[in-house]
Protein backbone atom coordinates (compact mmCIF):
# COMPACT_ATOMS: atom_id res chain seq x y z
CA UNK A 1 0.00 0.00 0.00
CA UNK A 2 1.45 3.39 -0.89
CA UNK A 3 1.51 6.37 1.47
CA UNK A 4 -1.24 8.28 -0.32
CA UNK A 5 -3.69 5.42 0.12
CA UNK A 6 -2.78 5.16 3.80
CA UNK A 7 -3.69 8.81 4.37
CA UNK A 8 -6.72 9.01 2.10
CA UNK A 9 -10.12 9.59 3.63
CA UNK A 10 -13.03 7.92 1.87
CA UNK A 11 -15.70 10.47 1.16
CA UNK A 12 -17.97 11.75 -1.55
CA UNK A 13 -15.83 10.38 -4.36
CA UNK A 14 -13.13 13.03 -4.12
CA UNK A 15 -9.93 11.83 -2.52
CA UNK A 16 -8.89 13.63 0.66
CA UNK A 17 -5.20 13.66 1.49
CA UNK A 18 -3.34 15.18 4.44
CA UNK A 19 0.30 14.24 4.07
CA UNK A 20 3.59 15.84 5.13
CA UNK A 21 6.06 15.99 2.24
CA UNK A 22 9.07 17.65 3.87
CA UNK A 23 9.93 18.78 7.41
CA UNK A 24 12.70 21.36 7.67
CA UNK A 25 14.24 23.98 9.91
CA UNK A 26 13.60 27.36 8.26
CA UNK A 27 15.22 29.73 10.76
CA UNK A 28 16.89 29.53 14.15
CA UNK A 29 18.35 32.03 16.60
CA UNK A 30 20.16 31.67 19.93
CA UNK A 31 21.35 34.50 22.15
CA UNK A 32 22.91 34.43 25.60
CA UNK A 33 23.46 38.13 26.37
CA UNK A 34 24.55 37.62 30.00
CA UNK A 35 27.16 34.93 29.41
CA UNK A 36 29.54 34.04 30.89
CA UNK A 37 28.29 35.73 34.07
CA UNK A 38 24.93 33.94 33.96
CA UNK A 39 26.73 30.63 34.55
CA UNK A 40 27.92 31.79 37.99
CA UNK A 41 24.39 32.52 39.26
CA UNK A 42 22.12 30.05 41.03
CA UNK A 43 20.02 28.35 38.36
CA UNK A 44 16.41 29.24 39.16
CA UNK A 45 15.04 29.77 35.65
CA UNK A 46 11.80 31.35 34.55
CA UNK A 47 10.64 30.26 31.08
CA UNK A 48 8.38 32.32 28.84
CA UNK A 49 7.23 30.67 25.60
CA UNK A 50 5.49 32.36 22.67
CA UNK A 51 4.02 30.37 19.81
CA UNK A 52 2.90 31.63 16.42
CA UNK A 53 2.25 30.03 13.05
CA UNK A 54 1.37 30.80 9.48
CA UNK A 55 0.58 28.87 6.33
CA UNK A 56 1.08 29.79 2.72
CA UNK A 57 -0.08 27.99 -0.39
CA UNK A 58 2.91 27.20 -2.60
CA UNK A 59 1.21 25.05 -5.27
CA UNK A 60 -2.13 23.37 -5.91
CA UNK A 61 -3.06 21.53 -2.70
CA UNK A 62 0.45 22.14 -1.30
CA UNK A 63 1.16 24.39 1.67
CA UNK A 64 4.21 25.60 3.53
CA UNK A 65 3.33 25.74 7.23
CA UNK A 66 5.66 27.39 9.74
CA UNK A 67 5.55 26.98 13.51
CA UNK A 68 7.47 29.74 15.30
CA UNK A 69 8.43 29.14 18.92
CA UNK A 70 10.31 31.71 20.97
CA UNK A 71 11.62 30.73 24.37
CA UNK A 72 13.05 33.26 26.80
CA UNK A 73 14.68 32.04 30.00
CA UNK A 74 15.43 34.56 32.73
CA UNK A 75 17.24 34.14 36.03
CA UNK A 76 16.63 36.81 38.67
CA UNK A 77 15.38 39.21 36.00
CA UNK A 78 18.38 38.70 33.70
CA UNK A 79 17.96 37.04 30.32
CA UNK A 80 19.92 33.81 30.45
CA UNK A 81 19.08 32.95 26.86
CA UNK A 82 16.63 33.59 24.08
CA UNK A 83 15.89 30.92 21.48
CA UNK A 84 13.71 31.20 18.41
CA UNK A 85 12.95 28.34 16.04
CA UNK A 86 10.93 28.46 12.83
CA UNK A 87 10.12 24.80 12.18
CA UNK A 88 8.47 24.33 8.80
CA UNK A 89 6.88 21.68 6.70
CA UNK A 90 5.50 21.23 3.25
CA UNK A 91 2.13 19.49 3.37
CA UNK A 92 -0.22 18.15 0.73
CA UNK A 93 -3.77 18.97 1.85
CA UNK A 94 -6.10 17.88 -0.92
CA UNK A 95 -9.87 17.65 -1.21
CA UNK A 96 -10.87 19.62 1.90
CA UNK A 97 -13.34 22.49 2.28
CA UNK A 98 -11.76 25.85 3.31
CA UNK A 99 -12.80 25.60 6.98
CA UNK A 100 -11.47 22.04 7.26
CA UNK A 101 -8.30 23.14 5.45
CA UNK A 102 -7.74 25.86 8.08
CA UNK A 103 -8.26 23.29 10.83
CA UNK A 104 -5.72 20.94 9.26
CA UNK A 105 -3.14 23.71 8.91
CA UNK A 106 -3.54 24.84 12.53
CA UNK A 107 -3.91 21.44 14.18
CA UNK A 108 -2.63 18.51 12.07
CA UNK A 109 0.33 20.40 10.60
CA UNK A 110 1.34 22.07 13.89
CA UNK A 111 1.03 18.78 15.78
CA UNK A 112 3.39 17.29 13.19
CA UNK A 113 5.92 20.15 13.45
CA UNK A 114 5.89 20.67 17.24
CA UNK A 115 8.10 17.71 18.29
CA UNK A 116 10.77 18.80 15.81
CA UNK A 117 10.64 22.39 17.06
CA UNK A 118 10.77 21.32 20.71
CA UNK A 119 13.78 19.09 20.03
CA UNK A 120 15.57 21.91 18.17
CA UNK A 121 14.96 24.30 21.09
CA UNK A 122 16.28 21.81 23.62
CA UNK A 123 19.31 21.02 21.48
CA UNK A 124 20.18 24.70 21.13
CA UNK A 125 19.85 25.31 24.88
CA UNK A 126 22.20 22.40 25.58
CA UNK A 127 24.71 23.57 22.97
CA UNK A 128 24.57 27.01 24.60
CA UNK A 129 25.75 25.46 27.88
CA UNK A 130 22.35 25.36 29.59
CA UNK A 131 20.21 22.46 30.82
CA UNK A 132 17.84 20.83 28.35
CA UNK A 133 14.71 22.83 27.66
CA UNK A 134 11.72 20.52 27.93
CA UNK A 135 8.55 22.05 26.52
CA UNK A 136 5.16 20.75 27.66
CA UNK A 137 2.80 19.06 25.21
CA UNK A 138 0.61 21.50 23.29
CA UNK A 139 -3.08 21.08 22.48
CA UNK A 140 -3.26 22.82 19.12
CA UNK A 141 -6.91 21.82 18.68
CA UNK A 142 -7.84 23.71 21.86
CA UNK A 143 -5.71 26.70 20.81
CA UNK A 144 -7.41 26.75 17.40
CA UNK A 145 -10.87 26.51 18.98
CA UNK A 146 -10.00 29.36 21.36
CA UNK A 147 -8.82 31.50 18.46
CA UNK A 148 -12.07 30.85 16.56
CA UNK A 149 -14.15 31.79 19.60
CA UNK A 150 -12.16 35.02 20.03
CA UNK A 151 -12.70 35.87 16.36
CA UNK A 152 -16.44 35.20 16.64
CA UNK A 153 -16.66 37.35 19.79
CA UNK A 154 -14.75 40.18 18.10
CA UNK A 155 -17.08 40.01 15.10
CA UNK A 156 -20.11 39.99 17.40
CA UNK A 157 -18.77 42.98 19.38
CA UNK A 158 -18.10 44.93 16.17
CA UNK A 159 -21.63 44.21 14.91
CA UNK A 160 -23.17 45.39 18.19
CA UNK A 161 -21.08 48.59 18.24
CA UNK A 162 -22.16 49.42 14.66
CA UNK A 163 -25.81 49.06 15.60
CA UNK A 164 -25.52 51.65 18.37
C-alpha positions in Angstrom: 0.0 0.0 0.0 1.4 3.4 -0.9 1.5 6.4 1.5 -1.2 8.3 -0.3 -3.7 5.4 0.1 -2.8 5.2 3.8 -3.7 8.8 4.4 -6.7 9.0 2.1 -10.1 9.6 3.6 -13.0 7.9 1.9 -15.7 10.5 1.2 -18.0 11.8 -1.6 -15.8 10.4 -4.4 -13.1 13.0 -4.1 -9.9 11.8 -2.5 -8.9 13.6 0.7 -5.2 13.7 1.5 -3.3 15.2 4.4 0.3 14.2 4.1 3.6 15.8 5.1 6.1 16.0 2.2 9.1 17.6 3.9 9.9 18.8 7.4 12.7 21.4 7.7 14.2 24.0 9.9 13.6 27.4 8.3 15.2 29.7 10.8 16.9 29.5 14.2 18.4 32.0 16.6 20.2 31.7 19.9 21.3 34.5 22.1 22.9 34.4 25.6 23.5 38.1 26.4 24.6 37.6 30.0 27.2 34.9 29.4 29.5 34.0 30.9 28.3 35.7 34.1 24.9 33.9 34.0 26.7 30.6 34.6 27.9 31.8 38.0 24.4 32.5 39.3 22.1 30.1 41.0 20.0 28.3 38.4 16.4 29.2 39.2 15.0 29.8 35.7 11.8 31.3 34.6 10.6 30.3 31.1 8.4 32.3 28.8 7.2 30.7 25.6 5.5 32.4 22.7 4.0 30.4 19.8 2.9 31.6 16.4 2.2 30.0 13.1 1.4 30.8 9.5 0.6 28.9 6.3 1.1 29.8 2.7 -0.1 28.0 -0.4 2.9 27.2 -2.6 1.2 25.1 -5.3 -2.1 23.4 -5.9 -3.1 21.5 -2.7 0.4 22.1 -1.3 1.2 24.4 1.7 4.2 25.6 3.5 3.3 25.7 7.2 5.7 27.4 9.7 5.5 27.0 13.5 7.5 29.7 15.3 8.4 29.1 18.9 10.3 31.7 21.0 11.6 30.7 24.4 13.1 33.3 26.8 14.7 32.0 30.0 15.4 34.6 32.7 17.2 34.1 36.0 16.6 36.8 38.7 15.4 39.2 36.0 18.4 38.7 33.7 18.0 37.0 30.3 19.9 33.8 30.5 19.1 33.0 26.9 16.6 33.6 24.1 15.9 30.9 21.5 13.7 31.2 18.4 13.0 28.3 16.0 10.9 28.5 12.8 10.1 24.8 12.2 8.5 24.3 8.8 6.9 21.7 6.7 5.5 21.2 3.2 2.1 19.5 3.4 -0.2 18.2 0.7 -3.8 19.0 1.8 -6.1 17.9 -0.9 -9.9 17.6 -1.2 -10.9 19.6 1.9 -13.3 22.5 2.3 -11.8 25.9 3.3 -12.8 25.6 7.0 -11.5 22.0 7.3 -8.3 23.1 5.5 -7.7 25.9 8.1 -8.3 23.3 10.8 -5.7 20.9 9.3 -3.1 23.7 8.9 -3.5 24.8 12.5 -3.9 21.4 14.2 -2.6 18.5 12.1 0.3 20.4 10.6 1.3 22.1 13.9 1.0 18.8 15.8 3.4 17.3 13.2 5.9 20.1 13.5 5.9 20.7 17.2 8.1 17.7 18.3 10.8 18.8 15.8 10.6 22.4 17.1 10.8 21.3 20.7 13.8 19.1 20.0 15.6 21.9 18.2 15.0 24.3 21.1 16.3 21.8 23.6 19.3 21.0 21.5 20.2 24.7 21.1 19.9 25.3 24.9 22.2 22.4 25.6 24.7 23.6 23.0 24.6 27.0 24.6 25.7 25.5 27.9 22.4 25.4 29.6 20.2 22.5 30.8 17.8 20.8 28.3 14.7 22.8 27.7 11.7 20.5 27.9 8.5 22.0 26.5 5.2 20.7 27.7 2.8 19.1 25.2 0.6 21.5 23.3 -3.1 21.1 22.5 -3.3 22.8 19.1 -6.9 21.8 18.7 -7.8 23.7 21.9 -5.7 26.7 20.8 -7.4 26.8 17.4 -10.9 26.5 19.0 -10.0 29.4 21.4 -8.8 31.5 18.5 -12.1 30.8 16.6 -14.1 31.8 19.6 -12.2 35.0 20.0 -12.7 35.9 16.4 -16.4 35.2 16.6 -16.7 37.4 19.8 -14.8 40.2 18.1 -17.1 40.0 15.1 -20.1 40.0 17.4 -18.8 43.0 19.4 -18.1 44.9 16.2 -21.6 44.2 14.9 -23.2 45.4 18.2 -21.1 48.6 18.2 -22.2 49.4 14.7 -25.8 49.1 15.6 -25.5 51.7 18.4 
